[in-house]
Amino acid sequence: MTIADYMRPGCRVHLIGIGGVSMAPLAEALLGAGLRVSGSDMAESPTTERLRAMRIPVAIGHDAAHSGDADCIVRTAAAREDNPEVAAARSKGIPLFERAEAWGYIMRQYQNAVCIAGTHGKTTTTSMTTHILLAAGVDPTVMIGGTLPKLRAGHRVGGGDTIVLESCEYYDSFHNFFPTVAVVLNVEEDHLDYFKDLAGIQASFRTFAALVPEDGCIVANGDDVNTMDALRPLGRPLMTFGLRAGNRVGAINIVHHTTHTVFDATLDGRVYAHITLKMPGNHNVMNALAAIAAAIFLELPKEAVEEGLADFTGAGRRFEYKGELNGAKIYDDYAHHPSELRALLDAVAHLGYERVIIAFQPHTYTRTNALFHDFVRELRRPDLVLVGEIYAAREQNTVGITAADLAAKIPGAQHYATLSEMSAALREIVRSGDLVLTVGAGDIFKVGEALLSE
């Protein structure tokens, strides 16, 4: 039996990790479809409280008894075979499905399924696309891997015929999706604890893009050699975007101001729309072009593209302004890959700050080890660098790498064993004219919040 056999009204589904950024909206979507939903999570949160307010039972902690009389179980990627609820499901013969399988089933109910993939930029581009869809009045369903201020959440369950989802390549999870529009922002080495090499990553993206039906569309970064090598030819309509000549969707007359960026978006060489972005950096221009290309294929009004992007102020933890201390501006950013660091530093280079200070928290041992020299190259660019402990996430340190190893290769960098020590050090050194960036995919954001709370 497949997951479709259990996604029907009256069936009881139990979600392991229900408080997660893609699990909580899944719970809401399944509840709306008439299923009986329960779940468990490791800790209380505003999300678990909100789910309970919707009359979804949520247990805290993982225990074999939590699944009860569930007809099936859907688990987050972090719930592996040693999870007590997973083990209990195996022993009881309760069907167990991955989160991506459930989302794949849901998106088949929509006429338009826009799946936004890529090594970098997924959250921002999904958020931009959401803004455009909302401006066009199509009432979309949305799943974003972060918080979008306009939604005050990372998801939305709408009543229209369009769904837009951030689509991750890790563990090939996006192979469970059914995109009518597949957006590929870029393809680089990452998640090397799962993928063997770049060729394996390209093959995964190729399989994802091949899921698009013949009347669908692949939106691809025409400036990225890895992307184009992975996607051509696939026998599907291909709409390329980029800053170089020859792309179907492009940008000219780009002007970066301190607080915003303006440019003219082009379609087949002709000006299509005038775009204002309330964020810096050519990488965000590229993200916007990807969203614009998807909107063009969906035949959304140009006015909705302009309005939606002008209204977008950024997603949570994507160059997010946190406040000011001693005249220094403090921003937080999710960058945890060398290319993301490069894009962030390129974006702030022209903003006119006297010093750029980065408090960086490496994310996972395997990524830090595999991309060590690339991290060193980028972290030598700021004026001052503070390095926190590696955020382990799902891993154990089986490769023997440490954050101190990274700091030792960066002139003037200091390593801090705790976030509180890093906050104390920043408090002593920041001054007017500084730009302070707390950077990483873990809990480094707490450093800026600690500074501002005092």
Residue pairs with C-beta under 8 A, 6 or more apart in sequence:
1 95
3 72
3 95
3 97
3 101
3 102
3 104
3 105
4 105
6 13
6 71
6 72
6 95
6 97
7 13
7 30
7 33
7 35
7 102
7 105
7 106
8 34
8 35
9 33
9 34
9 35
10 34
10 35
10 36
11 35
11 36
11 71
11 72
12 35
12 36
12 37
12 38
12 68
12 69
12 70
12 71
13 30
13 35
13 36
13 37
13 38
13 70
13 71
13 72
13 73
13 74
14 37
14 38
14 39
14 40
14 66
14 67
14 68
14 70
14 72
14 73
14 74
14 85
15 23
15 26
15 27
15 37
15 38
15 39
15 40
15 73
15 74
15 75
15 76
16 39
16 40
16 62
16 73
16 74
16 75
16 76
16 79
16 83
16 85
16 86
17 23
17 39
17 40
17 41
17 42
17 75
17 76
17 78
17 79
17 99
18 24
18 27
18 39
18 40
18 41
18 48
18 51
18 56
18 58
19 39
19 41
19 42
19 43
19 45
19 47
19 48
19 51
19 58
20 41
20 76
20 78
20 99
21 144
21 145
21 146
21 154
21 155
22 76
22 99
22 103
22 143
22 145
22 154
22 155
22 166
23 39
23 74
23 76
23 99
24 47
24 50
24 51
24 154
24 155
25 142
25 143
25 153
25 154
25 155
25 156
25 157
26 74
26 99
26 102
26 103
26 106
26 143
27 37
27 39
27 51
27 56
28 51
28 54
28 155
28 157
29 106
29 141
29 157
30 37
30 102
30 106
31 37
31 54
31 56
32 157
33 106
37 56
38 56
38 57
38 58
38 59
38 66
38 68
38 70
39 51
39 56
39 57
39 58
39 59
40 58
40 59
40 60
40 61
40 62
40 63
40 66
40 85
41 48
41 58
41 59
41 60
42 60
42 61
42 62
43 60
44 60
48 58
48 60
51 58
52 58
59 66
62 79
62 83
62 84
62 85
63 84
63 85
64 84
64 85
64 87
64 88
65 88
66 85
67 73
67 85
67 88
67 89
67 92
67 94
70 89
70 94
71 94
71 95
72 94
72 95
72 96
72 97
73 85
73 86
73 89
73 94
73 95
73 96
73 97
74 96
74 97
74 98
74 99
74 101
74 102
75 83
75 85
75 86
75 96
75 97
75 98
75 99
76 99
77 98
77 99
77 170
77 171
77 173
78 394
79 85
79 86
80 86
81 87
81 90
86 96
88 94
89 95
89 96
90 96
98 173
98 176
99 173
100 173
100 174
100 175
100 176
100 177
101 176
103 143
103 165
103 176
103 177
104 176
104 177
104 178
106 141
106 163
107 113
107 115
107 163
107 165
107 177
107 178
107 179
108 178
110 141
110 161
110 162
110 163
111 161
111 162
111 180
112 161
112 162
112 163
112 180
112 181
112 298
113 162
113 163
113 164
113 165
113 177
113 178
113 179
113 180
113 181
114 129
114 162
114 163
114 164
114 165
114 179
114 180
114 181
114 183
114 294
114 298
115 164
115 165
115 167
115 174
115 177
115 179
115 181
115 182
115 183
115 208
116 122
116 125
116 126
116 129
116 164
116 165
116 166
116 167
116 183
116 185
116 290
116 294
117 167
117 168
117 169
117 174
117 182
117 183
117 184
117 185
117 205
117 208
118 125
118 183
118 184
118 185
118 186
118 187
118 221
119 169
119 185
119 186
119 187
119 188
119 190
119 201
119 337
119 339
120 185
120 186
120 188
120 283
120 337
120 339
120 340
120 343
121 185
121 186
121 283
121 286
121 287
121 290
122 145
122 166
122 167
122 168
122 185
123 144
123 145
123 146
123 166
123 315
123 318
123 334
124 284
124 287
124 314
124 315
124 318
125 183
125 185
125 287
125 290
125 291
126 142
126 143
126 144
126 145
126 164
126 165
126 166
127 144
127 146
127 148
127 312
127 314
127 315
128 287
128 288
128 291
128 308
128 309
128 312
129 164
129 291
129 294
129 295
130 140
130 142
130 144
130 148
130 150
130 151
130 156
130 164
131 150
131 308
131 309
131 311
131 312
132 291
132 292
132 295
132 300
132 304
132 305
132 308
132 309
133 140
133 142
133 162
133 164
133 295
133 300
133 304
133 308
134 140
134 150
134 308
135 303
135 304
135 305
135 307
135 308
135 311
136 295
136 300
136 301
136 304
136 308
137 304
138 158
138 160
138 161
138 162
138 300
139 158
139 159
139 160
140 156
140 158
140 160
140 162
140 163
140 164
141 156
141 157
141 158
141 160
141 162
141 163
141 164
142 148
142 151
142 155
142 156
142 158
142 163
142 164
142 165
143 154
143 155
143 163
143 164
143 165
143 166
144 151
144 154
144 155
144 166
144 315
145 154
145 166
145 168
146 154
146 315
146 316
146 317
146 318
146 334
147 153
147 154
147 315
147 316
147 317
148 154
148 315
148 316
149 313
149 314
149 315
149 316
150 311
150 312
154 316
162 298
165 177
167 173
167 174
167 177
167 179
167 182
167 208
168 174
169 191
169 201
169 204
169 205
169 208
170 191
170 194
171 194
172 204
172 207
174 208
175 204
175 207
175 208
175 211
177 208
177 211
178 211
179 208
179 211
179 212
179 216
180 212
180 213
180 215
180 216
180 217
181 212
181 216
181 217
181 218
181 219
181 294
181 297
181 298
182 208
182 209
182 211
182 212
182 216
182 217
182 218
182 219
183 218
183 219
183 220
183 290
183 293
183 294
184 205
184 208
184 209
184 218
184 219
184 220
184 221
184 227
184 230
184 231
185 221
185 227
185 286
185 287
185 290
186 221
186 224
186 226
186 227
186 339
187 198
187 201
187 202
187 205
187 224
187 226
187 227
187 230
188 198
188 201
188 226
188 337
188 339
189 195
189 197
189 198
189 201
189 370
189 371
190 201
190 337
190 367
191 201
191 367
192 366
192 367
192 370
193 364
193 366
193 367
193 395
195 201
195 204
198 226
202 226
202 229
202 230
203 230
205 227
205 230
205 231
206 230
206 231
206 234
209 218
209 220
209 230
209 231
209 234
209 236
210 234
210 236
212 218
212 234
212 236
214 235
214 236
216 236
216 237
217 236
217 237
217 238
217 239
217 294
217 297
218 231
218 234
218 236
218 237
218 238
218 239
219 239
219 240
219 241
219 290
219 293
219 294
219 297
220 227
220 228
220 231
220 238
220 239
220 240
220 241
221 227
221 228
221 240
221 241
221 242
221 286
221 290
222 228
222 240
222 241
222 242
222 244
222 246
222 247
222 248
223 242
223 243
223 244
223 247
223 286
224 242
228 240
231 238
232 238
237 297
239 248
239 249
239 293
239 296
239 297
240 246
240 247
240 248
240 249
240 293
241 247
241 248
241 249
241 250
241 286
241 289
241 290
241 292
241 293
242 249
242 250
242 286
242 289
243 250
243 251
243 254
243 282
243 285
243 286
244 250
248 267
248 268
248 293
249 265
249 266
249 267
249 272
249 289
249 292
249 293
249 296
250 265
250 266
250 269
250 289
251 263
251 264
251 265
251 266
251 275
251 285
251 288
251 289
252 263
252 264
252 266
252 271
253 262
253 263
253 264
254 261
254 262
254 263
254 282
254 285
255 261
255 262
255 263
256 280
256 281
256 350
258 351
258 352
259 278
260 276
260 277
260 278
260 279
260 280
261 276
261 277
261 279
261 280
261 281
261 284
261 285
262 274
262 275
262 276
262 277
263 274
263 275
263 285
264 271
264 272
264 273
264 274
264 275
265 271
265 272
265 273
265 274
265 275
265 288
265 289
265 292
265 305
266 272
267 296
272 292
272 296
272 302
273 292
273 302
273 305
273 306
274 306
275 288
275 292
275 305
275 306
275 309
275 310
276 306
276 309
276 310
277 284
277 285
277 288
277 309
277 310
277 312
278 310
278 312
278 313
278 314
279 312
279 313
279 314
279 318
279 319
279 347
280 319
280 347
280 348
280 350
280 351
281 319
281 343
281 344
281 346
281 347
281 348
282 343
282 346
282 347
283 343
283 346
283 347
284 347
288 309
291 305
291 309
292 305
292 309
295 304
295 305
314 320
317 332
317 333
317 334
317 445
318 333
318 334
319 331
319 332
319 333
319 344
319 347
320 331
320 332
320 333
321 329
321 330
321 331
322 330
322 331
322 332
322 438
322 445
322 448
322 449
322 452
323 330
323 448
323 452
324 330
325 427
325 430
325 436
325 451
325 452
326 430
326 431
326 432
327 431
327 432
327 433
327 434
328 357
328 430
328 431
328 432
328 433
328 434
328 435
328 436
329 353
329 434
329 435
329 436
330 436
330 438
330 448
330 451
330 452
331 435
331 436
331 437
331 438
331 448
332 437
332 438
332 439
332 444
332 445
332 448
333 344
333 437
333 438
333 439
334 340
334 439
334 440
334 441
335 341
335 343
335 344
335 439
335 440
335 441
336 362
336 363
336 367
336 439
336 440
336 441
336 442
337 367
337 371
338 371
338 374
338 375
338 377
338 378
339 374
341 360
341 375
341 378
341 379
341 439
342 378
344 437
344 439
345 356
345 378
345 381
345 382
348 356
348 435
348 437
349 356
351 435
353 433
353 434
353 435
354 433
354 434
355 383
355 384
355 433
355 434
355 435
356 381
356 382
356 383
356 384
356 434
356 435
356 437
357 382
357 383
357 384
357 385
357 386
357 426
357 429
357 430
357 434
357 435
357 436
357 437
358 379
358 382
358 384
358 385
358 386
358 437
358 439
359 386
359 388
359 422
359 426
359 436
359 437
359 438
359 439
359 444
359 447
359 448
360 379
360 385
360 386
360 387
360 388
360 439
360 440
360 444
361 387
361 388
361 389
361 390
361 391
361 419
361 438
361 439
361 440
361 441
361 442
361 443
361 444
362 368
362 375
362 387
362 388
362 390
362 391
362 403
362 406
362 440
363 390
363 391
363 393
363 440
363 441
363 442
364 390
364 391
364 392
364 393
364 394
364 395
365 390
365 392
365 395
365 396
365 397
365 398
365 399
365 401
366 395
366 399
368 375
368 390
368 401
368 403
368 406
369 399
369 401
372 401
372 405
372 406
375 406
376 406
376 409
376 410
379 385
379 387
379 406
379 410
379 413
380 410
380 411
382 437
384 412
384 413
384 429
385 407
385 410
385 412
385 413
385 414
386 413
386 414
386 416
386 422
386 425
386 426
387 403
387 404
387 406
387 407
387 410
387 413
387 414
387 415
387 416
388 403
388 415
388 416
388 418
388 419
388 422
388 440
388 444
388 447
389 403
389 416
389 417
389 418
390 397
390 401
390 402
390 403
391 440
391 441
391 442
391 443
391 444
393 441
393 442
403 415
404 415
406 413
406 415
407 413
407 414
407 415
408 415
414 425
416 422
416 425
419 443
419 444
419 446
419 447
419 450
420 450
422 447
423 447
423 450
423 451
426 436
426 447
426 451
427 451
427 454
430 436
430 451
436 448
436 451
438 444
438 445
438 447
438 448
